Amino acid sequence: VQLVESGGGLVQPGGSLRLSCAASGFNFHWYVMKWYRQAPGKEREWVAGVTSDGGSKSYAEAVKGRFTMSRDNVRKTEYLQMNSLKGEDTTIYYCKAEEISTTNSYWGQGTQVTVSS
């Protein structure tokens, strides 16, 4: 089982990044997919989520209107399009897969996003 994030990096305030999370080793379409982020010394916080069929998405208030989550069940990949980035978005972003109707879940290794001029 693997979740591999990519797409992080350094961007100026107001810029955009697109994170990807590629899944392998499990039935991707049975899983709700989520993004979390965690800054040093802080608790990991939920950022966004999408249902297994991609039909419903939800976002934390801090990112609503700026971030868009999507998934491609054929490519077994989920995405987080981040626009209008702010300094406070700087942190490590993690993807998580949660199996429907079970407590089974997997985490990716994280990707660093830095918003700075």
C-alpha positions as CSV (number, residue, x, y, z in Angstrom):
1,V,0.0,0.0,0.0
2,Q,1.3,3.4,-1.0
3,L,0.1,7.0,-1.0
4,V,2.7,9.2,-2.6
5,E,2.2,13.0,-2.5
6,S,3.9,15.4,-4.9
7,G,3.6,18.9,-6.2
8,G,4.7,20.8,-3.1
9,G,7.3,23.5,-3.3
10,L,8.0,27.2,-2.9
11,V,5.5,29.7,-4.2
12,Q,4.9,33.5,-3.7
13,P,1.9,34.8,-1.8
14,G,-1.1,34.8,-4.1
15,G,0.3,32.0,-6.2
16,S,-0.9,28.5,-6.9
17,L,0.2,24.9,-6.5
18,R,-1.4,21.6,-7.3
19,L,-0.7,18.7,-5.0
20,S,-1.2,15.1,-6.2
21,C,-1.6,11.9,-4.2
22,A,-1.1,8.7,-6.1
23,A,-2.5,5.6,-4.6
24,S,-1.4,1.9,-5.1
25,G,-2.0,-1.4,-3.4
26,F,-5.6,-1.0,-2.4
27,N,-9.0,-0.5,-4.0
28,F,-8.9,3.3,-4.4
29,H,-12.6,3.6,-5.3
30,W,-13.6,2.2,-1.9
31,Y,-11.9,5.0,0.0
32,V,-12.8,8.5,1.0
33,M,-9.8,10.7,0.4
34,K,-8.7,13.6,2.5
35,W,-6.0,16.2,2.8
36,Y,-4.5,17.3,6.1
37,R,-1.7,19.6,7.0
38,Q,0.5,19.9,10.0
39,A,2.9,22.7,11.0
40,P,5.8,22.1,13.4
41,G,4.6,22.0,17.0
42,K,0.9,22.0,16.0
43,E,-1.7,19.3,15.7
44,R,-2.5,17.9,12.3
45,E,-5.6,19.6,10.9
46,W,-8.1,18.5,8.3
47,V,-8.1,20.5,5.1
48,A,-10.5,18.9,2.6
49,G,-12.2,15.7,1.8
50,V,-13.9,14.0,-1.2
51,T,-16.3,11.0,-1.2
52,S,-15.3,7.7,-2.9
53,D,-17.2,8.6,-6.1
54,G,-16.0,12.2,-6.1
55,G,-19.6,13.5,-5.9
56,S,-19.2,15.4,-2.7
57,K,-16.4,17.6,-1.4
58,S,-15.9,19.5,1.8
59,Y,-13.4,22.1,3.0
60,A,-12.1,23.6,6.1
61,E,-13.1,27.2,6.6
62,A,-9.5,28.4,6.3
63,V,-9.2,27.2,2.7
64,K,-12.8,27.4,1.4
65,G,-13.0,29.3,-1.8
66,R,-9.3,28.9,-2.4
67,F,-8.6,25.2,-2.5
68,T,-10.3,22.6,-4.7
69,M,-10.1,18.9,-4.2
70,S,-10.7,16.3,-6.9
71,R,-10.0,12.7,-7.6
72,D,-9.5,10.4,-10.7
73,N,-10.6,6.9,-9.8
74,V,-9.1,5.6,-13.1
75,R,-5.7,7.0,-12.4
76,K,-6.1,6.3,-8.6
77,T,-5.0,9.8,-7.8
78,E,-6.4,12.7,-5.9
79,Y,-5.6,16.3,-6.3
80,L,-5.6,19.5,-4.2
81,Q,-5.6,22.7,-6.3
82,M,-4.5,25.5,-4.1
83,N,-5.0,29.1,-5.2
84,S,-4.5,32.5,-3.6
85,L,-1.9,30.9,-1.3
86,K,-1.1,32.7,2.0
87,G,1.9,32.5,4.3
88,E,-0.3,30.7,6.8
89,D,-0.7,27.9,4.3
90,T,3.0,27.0,4.8
91,T,3.3,23.6,6.2
92,I,3.5,19.9,5.3
93,Y,0.4,18.5,3.5
94,Y,-0.6,14.8,3.9
95,C,-3.1,12.8,2.0
96,K,-5.2,10.1,3.8
97,A,-7.3,7.3,2.5
98,E,-10.2,6.1,4.7
99,E,-12.0,2.9,3.7
100,I,-15.8,3.2,3.7
101,S,-17.6,1.6,6.6
102,T,-14.3,0.5,8.3
103,T,-11.6,2.0,10.4
104,N,-8.9,1.1,7.9
105,S,-6.9,4.0,6.7
106,Y,-3.5,5.0,5.1
107,W,-1.4,8.1,5.2
108,G,1.0,9.5,2.7
109,Q,4.5,10.7,3.6
110,G,3.7,14.4,3.2
111,T,4.8,17.2,0.9
112,Q,6.1,20.5,1.9
113,V,4.4,23.7,0.8
114,T,6.1,27.0,1.5
115,V,4.5,30.3,0.7
116,S,7.0,33.1,0.9
117,S,8.2,36.1,-1.1
